């Protein structure tokens, strides 16, 4: 399996997801930029500004060239020529009851023979709905179960814990949302063969539309107050903090001279930082804060 074949599939995934989002919105709400990286490669960035999705993006990239020595050292590799390709999605909705969603699926290889896949999906509700969190995690568990072989639930449990640990704001002692699954450096040790790793990543990518479509259609027309919108802005600020302080993908993109506008497309259109904001005890906002912790078994939580 060649890197070109993998890249072509990622392109087709970007196309299919964009077609579905156009259907939700009822019109074409994408602005496309084709960009080229001076060191090698480029991508297609598709930014969203619609009536359901206030700001978001569905981005494809395939970049290559000499890996900066500090990155090679940080990930335990010798100096190398690298190739990295994938699709990254973030959507910030208009309605506070529609969650923020993020998905990334990617492939990486070097001229030294190293290769791996990575990615995941996580959900960041402004207001956590336990039933929706349960359904979200059940669908991700179903994706993982197909590739578990004789084991039962081990891959989901591993990748769910990985997401809990990764999407965590250490300085706030909060998870970013209800988590999801996260995985990195999947290789022949993970699934036995490169094509099996790729099939798993394809399944994760194809799960995005049915998962998010249901959440969008169920909540996009719900009425909401000005106070709920203010809460959305406050929760978006946590999203910004994570992406700028902790996210390794953001750092990799910036350190390899990726396109800044595409890398930072994950930023919301508006966010607020209010000094020492503490929700009223017993409020829906306070309940949401109470759910922002690692280790919740969303498949069985009541």
Secondary structure per residue as TSV (DSSP state, phi and psi in degrees):
chain	resnum	aa	ss	phi	psi
A	1	X	-	360.0	126.3
A	2	X	-	-94.0	159.4
A	3	X	H	-63.5	-29.3
A	4	X	H	-67.1	-39.4
A	5	X	H	-63.7	-41.4
A	6	X	H	-65.0	-44.9
A	7	X	H	-60.5	-42.3
A	8	X	H	-61.6	-38.0
A	9	X	H	-67.0	-40.3
A	10	X	H	-61.0	-38.8
A	11	X	H	-59.5	-45.3
A	12	X	H	-66.1	-33.5
A	13	X	H	-64.5	-44.2
A	14	X	H	-57.2	-44.8
A	15	X	H	-62.0	-46.7
A	16	X	H	-67.0	-38.1
A	17	X	H	-67.5	-41.3
A	18	X	H	-63.4	-38.2
A	19	X	H	-61.5	-40.6
A	20	X	H	-67.6	-42.2
A	21	X	H	-64.6	-36.9
A	22	X	H	-59.6	-37.0
A	23	X	H	-65.9	-41.5
A	24	X	H	-60.3	-44.0
A	25	X	H	-79.5	-22.2
A	26	X	T	79.8	8.3
A	27	X	S	-165.2	168.3
A	28	X	-	-80.1	114.6
A	29	X	-	-117.5	21.3
A	30	X	E	-102.0	141.2
A	31	X	E	-113.7	121.3
A	32	X	E	-102.5	135.8
A	33	X	E	-122.6	126.5
A	34	X	E	-93.5	128.1
A	35	X	E	-132.2	157.7
A	36	X	E	-130.9	136.9
A	37	X	-	-93.7	131.7
A	38	X	T	-58.4	-37.3
A	39	X	T	-78.2	-12.1
A	40	X	S	138.5	131.2
A	41	X	E	90.2	-164.9
A	42	X	E	172.7	-153.1
A	43	X	E	-175.3	-179.1
A	44	X	E	-122.8	113.7
A	45	X	E	-100.7	129.4
A	46	X	E	-123.4	105.4
A	47	X	E	-89.2	147.4
A	48	X	E	-115.6	137.0
A	49	X	-	-147.4	101.7
A	50	X	-	-134.7	-166.0
A	51	X	S	-87.1	-22.2
A	52	X	S	-100.6	-49.4
A	53	X	E	-97.2	111.5
A	54	X	E	-68.1	-40.7
A	55	X	E	-157.9	141.1
A	56	X	E	-175.3	-172.6
A	57	X	E	-162.9	150.9
A	58	X	E	-127.0	102.4
A	59	X	E	-112.5	139.2
A	60	X	E	-118.4	141.9
A	61	X	E	-148.5	154.3
A	62	X	E	-147.1	105.2
A	63	X	E	-122.0	153.5
A	64	X	E	-152.9	167.6
A	65	X	E	140.5	-165.3
A	66	X	E	-77.3	127.5
A	67	X	-	-76.2	129.4
A	68	X	-	-55.0	138.6
A	69	X	H	-60.3	-35.2
A	70	X	H	-68.1	-31.3
A	71	X	H	-73.6	-44.6
A	72	X	H	-56.4	-44.6
A	73	X	H	-64.2	-41.1
A	74	X	H	-64.8	-32.3
A	75	X	T	-104.2	12.0
A	76	X	T	76.2	33.7
A	77	X	-	-117.7	155.7
A	78	X	-	-73.5	163.0
A	79	X	S	-52.4	137.2
A	80	X	-	-155.8	169.5
A	81	X	E	-98.6	128.2
A	82	X	E	-116.1	162.8
A	83	X	E	-138.1	127.4
A	84	X	E	-135.3	131.5
A	85	X	E	-142.5	153.7
A	86	X	E	170.5	-177.7
A	87	X	E	-125.6	136.3
A	88	X	E	-130.7	135.2
A	89	X	E	-133.2	134.0
A	90	X	E	-138.7	136.3
A	91	X	E	-133.1	123.5
A	92	X	E	-107.2	108.9
A	93	X	E	-78.5	163.7
A	94	X	S	-72.9	-49.0
A	95	X	S	-78.7	127.8
A	96	X	T	-62.1	-17.6
A	97	X	T	-88.9	-5.6
A	98	X	S	-92.3	126.4
A	99	X	-	-72.4	156.8
A	100	X	E	-72.5	142.4
A	101	X	E	-132.1	147.7
A	102	X	E	-133.4	137.5
A	103	X	E	-140.7	143.1
A	104	X	E	-143.9	131.8
A	105	X	E	-131.1	135.4
A	106	X	E	-152.4	161.7
A	107	X	E	-136.2	144.0
A	108	X	E	-140.4	138.0
A	109	X	E	-148.2	161.2
A	110	X	E	-127.1	167.1
A	111	X	T	-75.6	-0.6
A	112	X	T	-93.8	1.2
A	113	X	S	98.2	-2.3
A	114	X	-	-75.3	143.6
A	115	X	E	-156.8	151.1
A	116	X	E	-166.4	162.2
A	117	X	E	-110.1	157.7
A	118	X	E	-153.6	175.5
A	119	X	E	148.8	-158.0
A	120	X	E	149.5	174.2
A	121	X	E	-135.3	134.7
A	122	X	E	-139.3	155.5
A	123	X	E	-119.7	133.9
A	124	X	E	-125.4	84.9
A	125	X	-	-72.3	145.0
A	126	X	S	-75.2	-35.0
A	127	X	S	-124.0	117.6
A	128	X	-	-79.2	123.8
A	129	X	-	-106.4	114.3
A	130	X	H	-59.8	-41.5
A	131	X	H	-62.9	-42.1
A	132	X	H	-67.7	-37.7
A	133	X	H	-63.1	-38.9
A	134	X	H	-62.3	-48.6
A	135	X	H	-63.1	-42.9
A	136	X	H	-56.9	-49.9
A	137	X	H	-69.6	-33.5
A	138	X	H	-63.0	-40.5
A	139	X	H	-66.8	-37.1
A	140	X	H	-70.0	-37.7
A	141	X	H	-61.1	-40.3
A	142	X	H	-62.7	-40.1
A	143	X	H	-61.3	-46.0
A	144	X	H	-67.4	-36.0
A	145	X	H	-61.1	-34.4
A	146	X	T	-58.4	-30.6
A	147	X	T	-104.6	10.5
A	148	X	-	-81.0	-14.3
A	149	X	T	66.6	-128.0
A	150	X	T	-82.9	-12.7
A	151	X	S	-80.4	166.2
A	152	X	S	-128.3	105.5
A	153	X	S	80.4	5.6
A	154	X	H	-69.9	-42.0
A	155	X	H	-67.3	-43.2
A	156	X	H	-59.2	-46.4
A	157	X	H	-60.6	-41.8
A	158	X	H	-65.3	-47.7
A	159	X	H	-74.8	-28.0
A	160	X	H	-67.4	-44.4
A	161	X	H	-64.6	-37.4
A	162	X	H	-61.0	-41.9
A	163	X	H	-65.5	-43.4
A	164	X	H	-55.9	-42.6
A	165	X	H	-76.3	-34.0
A	166	X	H	-78.1	-50.3
A	167	X	S	-85.3	62.7
A	168	X	E	-132.0	125.8
A	169	X	E	-88.9	95.7
A	170	X	T	-59.9	-36.2
A	171	X	T	-73.9	-17.5
A	172	X	T	-104.0	-15.7
A	173	X	T	57.2	44.0
A	174	X	E	-132.3	144.2
A	175	X	E	-74.0	158.0
A	176	X	S	-69.8	-30.0
A	177	X	S	-166.4	-133.0
A	178	X	S	-98.0	13.1
A	179	X	E	72.5	-147.7
A	180	X	E	159.9	-128.2
A	181	X	E	-130.3	148.7
A	182	X	E	-145.2	140.3
A	183	X	E	-152.3	153.5
A	184	X	E	-152.1	157.4
A	185	X	E	55.4	40.6
A	186	X	E	-75.0	123.8
A	187	X	-	-140.1	-160.7
A	188	X	H	-62.0	-23.3
A	189	X	H	-71.8	-23.2
A	190	X	H	-82.4	-43.7
A	191	X	H	-130.8	2.7
A	192	X	S	94.1	-24.8
A	193	X	S	-161.4	156.9
A	194	X	H	-62.5	-40.5
A	195	X	H	-65.9	-30.0
A	196	X	H	-69.8	-40.4
A	197	X	H	-59.9	-43.9
A	198	X	H	-64.7	-40.7
A	199	X	H	-61.0	-39.5
A	200	X	H	-63.7	-47.1
A	201	X	H	-61.8	-38.9
A	202	X	H	-61.4	-41.7
A	203	X	H	-63.5	-39.0
A	204	X	H	-63.8	-46.3
A	205	X	H	-61.0	-40.2
A	206	X	H	-73.9	-16.9
A	207	X	H	-77.0	-17.4
A	208	X	H	-58.4	-51.9
A	209	X	H	-61.5	-53.4
A	210	X	H	-62.6	-33.5
A	211	X	H	-66.4	-51.4
A	212	X	H	-79.0	-31.0
A	213	X	H	-58.1	-43.8
A	214	X	H	-62.6	-43.3
A	215	X	H	-64.8	-39.6
A	216	X	H	-66.1	-52.4
A	217	X	H	-65.8	-31.4
A	218	X	H	-73.7	-22.1
A	219	X	H	-126.2	-12.3
A	220	X	T	-64.7	-25.0
A	221	X	T	-103.9	7.7
A	222	X	-	-68.0	139.7
A	223	X	-	-74.3	150.7
A	224	X	-	-148.5	156.8
A	225	X	-	-93.7	168.7
A	226	X	H	-62.3	-33.8
A	227	X	H	-66.1	-37.5
A	228	X	H	-66.0	-36.6
A	229	X	H	-67.3	-38.9
A	230	X	H	-63.0	-40.0
A	231	X	H	-63.0	-39.4
A	232	X	H	-58.0	-43.7
A	233	X	H	-62.2	-38.7
A	234	X	H	-67.4	-41.6
A	235	X	H	-69.4	-33.4
A	236	X	H	-61.5	-32.7
A	237	X	H	-63.3	-33.3
A	238	X	H	-65.4	-36.5
A	239	X	H	-62.5	-43.2
A	240	X	H	-61.4	-46.2
A	241	X	H	-58.0	-45.0
A	242	X	H	-62.0	-49.7
A	243	X	H	-64.5	-33.5
A	244	X	H	-88.9	-24.5
A	245	X	H	-99.6	-40.2
A	246	X	T	-116.0	-23.1
A	247	X	-	-70.8	121.6
A	248	X	H	-72.1	-31.6
A	249	X	H	-64.6	-40.3
A	250	X	H	-60.0	-45.8
A	251	X	H	-64.5	-43.1
A	252	X	H	-60.3	-46.0
A	253	X	H	-61.2	-43.9
A	254	X	H	-70.5	-38.5
A	255	X	H	-72.3	-20.3
A	256	X	T	-101.3	18.3
A	257	X	T	60.8	37.9
A	258	X	-	-69.6	175.4
A	259	X	-	-76.9	116.1
A	260	X	H	-59.2	-43.5
A	261	X	H	-60.5	-37.7
A	262	X	H	-73.4	-40.1
A	263	X	H	-63.5	-40.4
A	264	X	G	-94.3	15.1
A	265	X	G	-65.5	-15.1
A	266	X	G	-73.0	-11.2
A	267	X	S	-70.9	138.2
A	268	X	-	-71.3	162.2
A	269	X	S	-69.2	-29.4
A	270	X	-	-151.8	138.2
A	271	X	-	-145.4	158.9
A	272	X	-	-134.1	145.3
A	273	X	-	-118.5	111.5
A	274	X	-	-106.5	131.0
A	275	X	T	-61.1	123.1
A	276	X	T	51.5	45.6
A	277	X	-	-71.2	125.9
A	278	X	-	-127.1	117.7
A	279	X	-	-63.8	155.0
A	280	X	-	-63.1	133.2
A	281	X	T	-55.6	135.6
A	282	X	T	84.1	-7.3
A	283	X	S	-76.0	165.1
A	284	X	H	-62.8	-32.9
A	285	X	H	-66.0	-42.7
A	286	X	H	-65.2	-37.9
A	287	X	H	-61.8	-41.7
A	288	X	H	-61.2	-45.3
A	289	X	H	-57.5	-37.9
A	290	X	H	-64.7	-23.2
A	291	X	H	-86.6	-8.7
A	292	X	-	-85.5	69.3
A	293	X	S	-145.6	156.6
A	294	X	T	-71.6	156.7
A	295	X	T	84.5	4.8
A	296	X	-	-70.8	129.5
A	297	X	-	-85.3	87.2
A	298	X	T	-67.4	-20.3
A	299	X	T	-69.0	-26.4
A	300	X	T	-125.7	6.7
A	301	X	-	-73.6	136.0
A	302	X	-	-124.0	360.0
